Amino acid sequence: MTNTTANAGASASFADVIAQNLPYLRRYARALTGSQNSGDAYAAATLEALISDRSTAEGTSNTKVALFRAFHLIWNSAGAPVAEENSDLARRAQQHLKSLTPNSREALLLSTIESFSHSEIAEIMEIDQAEVEALLNSARTEMEDSIAGRILIIEDEAIIALDLQSIVSDMGHEITGVGRTASGAVTLAEKEKPDLILSDIQLADGSSGIDAVNEILKSAGDIPVIFITAFPERLLTGDRPEPAFVITKPYSEEQVQSAVSQAMFFASTETLHA
């Protein structure tokens, strides 16, 4: 094999791995910013940076780590902003986030949602593992205890619904109800407006959790939504309006806790307490 052929093969392999992991970079970026548009813009900037200069990928343990490290270089240089600057939602989120240890949200998401090891997080964030562990400890304490609110669960499987209720209640949140169908969820939201929605995609009667959420948001306004799905990449294409918060089935308790904690910082209601 010639050097030219080998280099072409390596480039193709690099590009393939980047493409496979791009949906998960979108998920991570959206959760950090609280916005599909902002998150996807940072993901796009990361791709552009890697295309123009692959030196940031050198010395990393794998290509996925390289992709997320390139993102972090851009994220940190921009000052880690959230959502759109002229948004009331963004301003309230920024106020909540000021009380957190810097970089703790990033470490928590990388660990719980994106399933990176501590050593990989250290590479991505360019810190040592001891600092990673300290950030994770801070994040679990600060984020899970700082904000409580009302959560609507949309889930048709009784065991999963009970599990989600238990996780969310133990975090100190109030459950406004559990909708098993799209129409049932809309009715519950009309009775009591939630601060956050935690929703499955496919519901008992064949209706859609996405349709239910869209209907609720027409009257409830701009509140955060977390979708739980076995196929997260289908909601992370960037080709259409998609959620900012997505977790994968089967989920862990820590994943739900992390996603709910992150999303609650972007809740638009004024009734939340810190």
LINMO-V149947 format. One record per backbone hydrogen bond with DSSP energy under -0.5 kcal/mol. NH is the residue of the N-H (numbers start at 1). CO is the residue of the C=O. Records with the same first field share a line. If there is no record, write none. Layout:
NH=CO, CO
//
This chain:
6=2
7=3
8=4
9=5
10=6
11=7
12=8
13=9
14=10
15=11
16=12
17=13
18=14
19=15
20=16
21=17
22=18
25=21
26=22
27=23
28=24
29=25
30=26
31=27
32=28
33=29
34=30
35=30
39=35
40=36
41=37
42=38
43=39
44=40
45=41
46=42
47=43
48=44
49=45
50=46
51=47
52=48
53=49
56=53
57=54
58=55
60=57
66=62
67=63
68=64
69=65
70=66
71=67
72=68
73=69
74=70
75=71
76=72
77=73
78=74
79=76
80=75
83=33
87=84
91=87
92=88
93=89
94=90
95=91
96=92
97=93
98=94
99=96
100=97
104=101
107=103
108=104
109=105
110=106
111=107
112=108
113=109
114=109
116=110
121=117
122=118
123=119
124=120
125=121
126=122
127=122
132=128
133=129
134=130
135=131
136=132
137=133
138=134
139=135
140=136
141=137
142=138
143=139
144=139, 140
145=141
146=142
147=143
148=273
151=174
152=196
153=177
154=198
155=153, 179
158=156
161=157
162=158
163=159
164=160
165=161
166=162
167=163
168=164
169=165
170=166
171=167
172=169
173=168
174=149
176=151, 174
177=151
179=153
180=178
185=181
186=182
187=183
188=184
189=185
190=186
191=187
192=188
195=150
196=150
197=224
198=152
199=197, 226
200=154
201=228
203=207
204=180
206=203
209=201
212=208
213=209
214=210
215=211
216=212
217=213
218=214
219=215, 216
220=216
221=217
223=221
224=195
226=197
227=225, 245
228=199
229=227, 247
234=231
235=232
236=233
245=225
247=227
249=229
256=252
257=253
258=254
259=255
260=256
261=257
262=258
263=259
264=260
265=261, 262
266=263
267=264
273=148
//
